[in-house]
Amino acid sequence: MKAFFLVENLQKKLTFLNHAVSGRNQLPILSNYLLETKKGKLIISATDLEIGIVSSVPAKVETEGTVTVPAKTFSDLVSNMSEGKAEISLKDSNLYLTGGKVEAVFQTSPADDFPRIFEDKGIQIASLKKEAIEKDFQKVVFAASQDGGRPALSGLLIKKEKKGFSLVATDGYRLSLKTSVSIGKGEGGFEKILVPSRVIRELLAIKEESQDIEISISKKTNQILFFLADTVLVGRLIEAEYPAYEKIIPSQSSTKVEFDREKMQNAVRICSVFARETANIIRFSLKKDKIFVSANTPSVGEDKVEVEAKIAGGENEIAFNARYLLDVLSSLQEDELIFEMTGPLSPGVFRIKNDPTFLHLIMPIRVQA
């Protein structure tokens, strides 16, 4: 193995690759990177068996080869090197890295011990613009559970529709739904799949500039694969029955409110200061053309913020967890939102004005009057 590359190119890749490096000691090889020099590229792989990442940088390859090195040590060293050309070479089971005035030698482990991240590219089910993924998936994935105790709720459901597909995520207390997501070019090949929410969050964290992201599924290995220009993100699909979420979505409402997202977000932030000691409870009081957002902690104090709104229907009151409110308000980018409710014990529904393809539902908190 021998290749030359630019340090700054590798630095950009290692930050994201570290997300897949295992911190557990059951399999020491998982704390390593797999390095491969091949066909004008230096290819780096990392996996913790839940997700896998394969990324590459351009390189002048003199000798092809593969080896694994301790990821943290290698990453820490490369991140502190100066920009410019560097060389890696393998001699007698040692990896030599030189660049600028730096000379380093790493102990290595055989590449054969490193698990294979994916065996085949699978069937392409969609090709989406990166901007579309950031816009649509961001609206949904935050509602998935991060508790592994209920595997189905820790995933994002991708469900095929007549045109495109829908995205669904819920943790049992809230639910996000985005329909009519463009499928782009793809062979279809699925009715519904359940993707670990962690995989989607990692996809959104990729900073790589890529116009299109190809999405494939491998039925042989039960994996989903996201192909960018120089990076492949791989995750294992969840095999679990997703709850019948449609049943909890209200079919009608008695009160409908239009409001400005940023003003509401600021009001909830202010009131969350006083909500910390009372299970994070925030109250909405809908009266005339205003929403009064409030929180009350007897041992600390109380506050109330007035938010201008257009209200259709009767006056109403409802209480929510402040964190759930902030999550949805910060995940949306649109200025004008709609809130719908039927009563203090029924789910509250948030929508985007003039966009029937999205809704976010939050279960209310029962509070004493």
C-alpha positions as CSV (number, residue, x, y, z in Angstrom):
1,M,0.0,0.0,0.0
2,K,1.3,3.4,-1.0
3,A,-0.6,6.6,-1.9
4,F,-0.5,10.4,-1.8
5,F,-3.4,12.6,-0.9
6,L,-4.3,16.1,0.4
7,V,-4.6,16.3,4.2
8,E,-7.5,18.8,4.1
9,N,-9.6,16.4,2.0
10,L,-9.1,13.6,4.5
11,Q,-9.8,15.9,7.5
12,K,-13.3,16.7,6.1
13,K,-14.2,13.0,5.9
14,L,-12.9,11.8,9.2
15,T,-15.2,14.0,11.3
16,F,-18.3,12.2,9.9
17,L,-16.7,8.8,9.8
18,N,-16.1,9.0,13.5
19,H,-19.9,8.8,14.0
20,A,-19.7,5.1,13.1
21,V,-16.6,4.2,15.2
22,S,-17.6,1.9,18.0
23,G,-16.7,2.8,21.6
24,R,-17.5,-0.6,22.9
25,N,-14.8,-3.2,23.6
26,Q,-16.6,-6.4,22.6
27,L,-15.0,-6.3,19.2
28,P,-11.8,-4.3,19.2
29,I,-11.6,-4.2,15.4
30,L,-14.7,-1.9,15.4
31,S,-12.6,0.8,17.0
32,N,-10.5,0.8,13.8
33,Y,-10.8,2.4,10.4
34,L,-10.4,0.2,7.3
35,L,-8.1,2.0,4.9
36,E,-7.9,0.9,1.2
37,T,-5.9,2.4,-1.6
38,K,-7.6,1.6,-5.0
39,K,-8.2,3.1,-8.4
40,G,-7.1,6.7,-7.6
41,K,-8.8,6.8,-4.2
42,L,-8.0,6.4,-0.5
43,I,-11.2,4.7,0.8
44,I,-12.0,4.8,4.6
45,S,-14.6,2.7,6.3
46,A,-16.0,2.6,9.8
47,T,-18.8,0.7,11.5
48,D,-20.3,-0.1,14.9
49,L,-22.5,-2.8,13.3
50,E,-25.6,-0.5,13.6
51,I,-24.5,1.9,10.9
52,G,-21.6,1.8,8.5
53,I,-19.9,4.6,6.6
54,V,-17.6,4.3,3.5
55,S,-16.0,7.5,2.2
56,S,-13.2,8.3,-0.1
57,V,-10.8,11.1,-1.1
58,P,-8.8,11.4,-4.4
59,A,-5.4,10.0,-4.2
60,K,-2.4,9.1,-6.3
61,V,-2.2,5.4,-5.8
62,E,1.2,3.7,-6.4
63,T,0.4,0.5,-4.7
64,E,-3.0,-0.9,-3.9
65,G,-3.7,-2.4,-0.5
66,T,-5.9,-2.6,2.6
67,V,-5.3,-2.4,6.4
68,T,-6.9,-1.2,9.6
69,V,-5.6,1.3,12.1
70,P,-6.9,2.6,15.4
71,A,-9.5,5.2,14.4
72,K,-9.2,7.7,17.3
73,T,-5.4,7.9,17.1
74,F,-5.4,8.2,13.4
75,S,-8.1,10.8,13.3
76,D,-6.6,12.9,16.1
77,L,-3.3,13.0,14.3
78,V,-4.7,13.9,10.9
79,S,-7.0,16.6,12.3
80,N,-3.9,18.4,13.7
81,M,-1.8,18.1,10.6
82,S,-1.2,21.1,8.4
83,E,-2.9,21.3,5.0
84,G,-0.9,20.0,2.0
85,K,0.2,16.7,0.5
86,A,0.7,13.6,2.7
87,E,1.8,10.0,2.1
88,I,0.7,6.7,3.6
89,S,2.5,3.4,3.0
90,L,2.4,0.0,4.6
91,K,5.6,-1.8,5.5
92,D,5.9,-4.9,7.7
93,S,2.5,-4.5,9.3
94,N,3.2,-0.8,10.2
95,L,1.4,2.1,8.5
96,Y,3.6,5.1,7.9
97,L,2.0,8.5,7.6
98,T,4.1,11.5,6.6
99,G,3.1,15.0,5.7
100,G,4.8,18.4,6.1
101,K,7.1,17.9,9.1
102,V,5.1,15.0,10.6
103,E,6.2,11.4,10.6
104,A,4.0,8.8,12.3
105,V,3.9,5.0,12.5
106,F,0.7,3.1,13.4
107,Q,0.3,-0.4,14.6
108,T,-2.2,-2.2,12.3
109,S,-4.6,-5.1,12.3
110,P,-5.4,-7.3,9.3
111,A,-8.1,-6.0,7.0
112,D,-9.7,-9.5,6.9
113,D,-10.8,-9.0,10.5
114,F,-12.9,-6.0,9.6
115,P,-16.6,-6.7,9.0
116,R,-17.9,-6.1,5.5
117,I,-20.2,-3.1,5.5
118,F,-22.3,-4.0,2.5
119,E,-22.2,-6.8,0.0
120,D,-24.2,-5.3,-2.9
121,K,-25.8,-2.1,-3.9
122,G,-29.3,-3.5,-3.7
123,I,-32.3,-2.2,-5.6
124,Q,-32.5,1.6,-6.1
125,I,-35.8,2.8,-4.7
126,A,-35.4,6.5,-5.1
127,S,-33.1,9.3,-6.1
128,L,-33.6,12.6,-4.2
129,K,-32.1,16.0,-4.1
130,K,-30.0,16.6,-1.0
131,E,-32.1,19.8,-0.3
132,A,-35.3,17.8,-0.5
133,I,-34.0,15.2,2.0
134,E,-32.9,17.9,4.4
135,K,-36.3,19.7,4.0
136,D,-38.6,16.7,4.3
137,F,-36.8,14.2,6.5
138,Q,-36.0,17.0,9.0
139,K,-39.7,17.6,9.6
140,V,-40.3,14.0,10.7
141,V,-37.3,12.2,12.2
142,F,-37.1,14.2,15.4
143,A,-40.4,12.6,16.5
144,A,-39.0,9.1,16.6
145,S,-38.2,7.5,19.9
146,Q,-34.6,7.2,21.0
147,D,-35.4,4.4,23.4
148,G,-34.4,1.1,22.0
149,G,-36.9,-0.7,24.2
150,R,-39.6,-0.4,21.4
151,P,-37.7,-1.0,18.2
152,A,-40.6,0.0,15.9
153,L,-40.9,3.5,17.5
154,S,-37.2,4.1,17.1
155,G,-37.6,4.0,13.4
156,L,-38.8,6.2,10.6
157,L,-41.5,4.6,8.4
158,I,-41.1,5.1,4.7
159,K,-44.3,4.0,3.0
160,K,-44.9,3.9,-0.7
161,E,-47.8,5.9,-2.1
162,K,-49.4,6.1,-5.6
163,K,-47.1,9.1,-6.2
164,G,-43.9,9.2,-4.2
165,F,-43.9,8.0,-0.5
166,S,-44.8,9.2,3.0
167,L,-42.6,9.5,6.1
168,V,-43.9,8.8,9.6
169,A,-42.2,8.9,13.0
170,T,-43.7,8.6,16.5
171,D,-42.5,8.0,20.0
172,G,-46.0,7.4,21.4
173,Y,-46.5,11.0,22.6
174,R,-46.1,12.8,19.3
175,L,-46.3,12.0,15.6
176,S,-44.9,13.6,12.5
177,L,-46.3,12.8,9.0
178,K,-45.1,14.0,5.6
179,T,-46.8,12.7,2.5
180,S,-46.3,13.1,-1.2
181,V,-42.5,13.0,-1.0
182,S,-41.1,12.8,-4.5
183,I,-39.5,9.4,-5.2
184,G,-37.4,10.6,-8.1
185,K,-36.1,7.9,-10.3
186,G,-36.1,4.5,-8.8
187,E,-37.5,1.0,-9.3
188,G,-39.8,1.0,-6.3
189,G,-39.4,-2.5,-5.0
190,F,-41.0,-1.9,-1.6
191,E,-44.3,-1.2,0.1
192,K,-43.0,0.1,3.4
193,I,-39.7,-0.1,5.2
194,L,-38.7,0.9,8.7
195,V,-35.4,2.8,8.9
196,P,-33.6,3.4,12.2
197,S,-34.0,7.1,13.1
198,R,-30.2,7.2,13.9
199,V,-29.5,6.5,10.2
200,I,-31.6,9.3,9.1
201,R,-30.1,11.7,11.6
202,E,-26.6,10.7,10.4
203,L,-27.8,11.3,6.8
204,L,-28.9,14.8,7.7
205,A,-25.5,15.4,9.4
206,I,-23.5,14.8,6.2
207,K,-21.9,18.0,5.1
208,E,-20.7,16.6,1.7
209,E,-21.8,18.5,-1.3
210,S,-23.9,16.2,-3.4
211,Q,-26.7,17.1,-5.8
212,D,-28.4,13.7,-5.7
213,I,-28.7,11.0,-3.1
214,E,-29.5,7.5,-4.3
215,I,-31.4,5.3,-1.9
216,S,-31.3,1.5,-2.3
217,I,-32.4,-1.4,-0.2
218,S,-30.7,-4.8,-0.2
219,K,-33.2,-7.6,0.6
220,K,-30.4,-10.1,0.9
221,T,-28.8,-8.3,3.9
222,N,-31.9,-6.3,5.0
223,Q,-30.0,-3.0,4.6
224,I,-30.7,0.5,3.4
225,L,-28.0,2.3,1.6
226,F,-27.6,6.0,0.8
227,F,-25.1,6.8,-2.0
228,L,-23.7,10.3,-2.2
229,A,-20.9,11.5,-4.4
230,D,-18.0,10.2,-2.2
231,T,-19.8,8.6,0.7
232,V,-22.1,5.6,1.4
233,L,-24.1,5.5,4.5
234,V,-25.5,2.0,5.4
235,G,-28.0,1.0,8.1
236,R,-29.9,-2.2,8.9
237,L,-33.7,-2.1,8.5
238,I,-35.9,-2.7,11.5
239,E,-38.0,-5.8,11.4
240,A,-41.0,-4.8,13.6
241,E,-44.7,-4.1,13.1
242,Y,-45.4,-0.3,13.0
243,P,-48.4,0.9,15.0
244,A,-51.6,1.9,13.2
245,Y,-50.9,5.6,13.5
246,E,-53.8,6.7,11.2
247,K,-56.3,5.9,14.0
248,I,-55.0,8.7,16.3
249,I,-55.1,11.5,13.7
250,P,-58.2,13.6,14.4
251,S,-60.6,13.9,11.4
252,Q,-61.9,17.3,12.5
253,S,-61.3,20.1,15.0
254,S,-63.4,22.7,16.8
255,T,-60.8,25.4,17.0
256,K,-58.3,26.5,14.3
257,V,-55.5,29.0,14.9
258,E,-53.0,30.7,12.6
259,F,-49.9,32.1,14.1
260,D,-46.3,33.1,13.3
261,R,-43.8,30.3,14.0
262,E,-40.9,32.4,15.3
263,K,-43.1,34.4,17.6
264,M,-44.6,31.2,19.1
265,Q,-41.2,29.6,19.4
266,N,-39.9,32.6,21.3
267,A,-42.9,32.5,23.6
268,V,-42.5,28.8,24.4
269,R,-38.7,29.4,25.1
270,I,-39.6,32.1,27.5
271,C,-42.2,30.1,29.3
272,S,-40.0,27.0,29.4
273,V,-37.8,28.7,32.0
274,F,-40.7,28.5,34.5
275,A,-41.8,25.1,33.3
276,R,-38.6,23.3,34.2
277,E,-39.8,22.4,37.7
278,T,-43.3,21.3,36.7
279,A,-42.7,18.4,34.2
280,N,-42.1,21.0,31.5
281,I,-45.7,21.9,31.2
282,I,-46.7,24.8,29.0
283,R,-50.3,26.0,28.7
284,F,-52.0,27.4,25.6
285,S,-55.0,29.6,26.2
286,L,-56.9,30.5,23.0
287,K,-58.9,33.7,23.4
288,K,-60.2,36.0,20.7
289,D,-57.3,36.9,18.4
290,K,-54.5,35.8,20.8
291,I,-52.8,32.7,22.2
292,F,-51.6,33.2,25.7
293,V,-48.6,30.9,26.4
294,S,-47.9,30.4,30.1
295,A,-46.1,28.3,32.7
296,N,-46.5,28.2,36.5
297,T,-44.2,26.7,39.1
298,P,-45.6,27.5,42.6
299,S,-42.1,27.5,44.3
300,V,-40.5,29.6,41.5
301,G,-43.0,31.8,39.9
302,E,-45.0,32.1,36.6
303,D,-44.9,33.9,33.3
304,K,-47.2,34.5,30.4
305,V,-46.5,35.6,26.8
306,E,-49.1,36.9,24.3
307,V,-48.9,35.7,20.7
308,E,-51.1,37.3,18.0
309,A,-53.2,34.8,16.2
310,K,-56.2,34.3,13.9
311,I,-58.7,32.1,15.7
312,A,-61.7,30.3,14.1
313,G,-64.0,28.4,16.4
314,G,-64.5,28.5,20.2
315,E,-62.1,29.5,22.9
316,N,-60.1,26.7,24.3
317,E,-57.2,25.6,26.5
318,I,-54.6,22.8,26.3
319,A,-51.3,21.9,27.8
320,F,-48.2,20.3,26.3
321,N,-44.6,19.3,27.1
322,A,-42.5,22.3,26.3
323,R,-39.7,20.2,24.7
324,Y,-42.1,18.7,22.2
325,L,-43.3,22.2,21.2
326,L,-39.8,23.4,20.7
327,D,-38.8,20.4,18.7
328,V,-41.5,20.9,16.1
329,L,-41.2,24.6,16.0
330,S,-37.4,24.4,15.5
331,S,-37.6,21.6,12.9
332,L,-39.9,23.7,10.6
333,Q,-38.7,26.6,8.4
334,E,-42.0,27.9,7.3
335,D,-43.3,31.2,8.8
336,E,-47.0,30.6,9.0
337,L,-48.4,27.6,11.0
338,I,-51.8,26.3,11.9
339,F,-52.8,24.7,15.2
340,E,-56.0,22.7,15.5
341,M,-57.7,21.2,18.5
342,T,-61.0,19.8,19.8
343,G,-60.5,19.9,23.6
344,P,-57.9,19.8,26.4
345,L,-57.7,16.0,26.4
346,S,-57.6,15.5,22.6
347,P,-54.4,15.6,20.5
348,G,-53.3,19.0,19.2
349,V,-52.3,19.1,15.5
350,F,-49.8,21.5,14.0
351,R,-49.8,22.1,10.2
352,I,-48.0,24.3,7.7
353,K,-50.3,26.9,6.2
354,N,-51.2,26.0,2.5
355,D,-49.3,22.7,2.8
356,P,-51.7,19.7,3.2
357,T,-48.8,17.2,3.0
358,F,-47.6,17.7,6.6
359,L,-48.9,17.4,10.1
360,H,-47.5,17.1,13.6
361,L,-49.6,15.7,16.4
362,I,-48.8,16.1,20.1
363,M,-50.7,14.4,22.9
364,P,-51.8,16.8,25.6
365,I,-51.0,16.8,29.3
366,R,-53.9,16.7,31.8
367,V,-53.6,19.6,34.2
368,Q,-55.8,20.9,37.0
369,A,-57.7,24.1,36.2
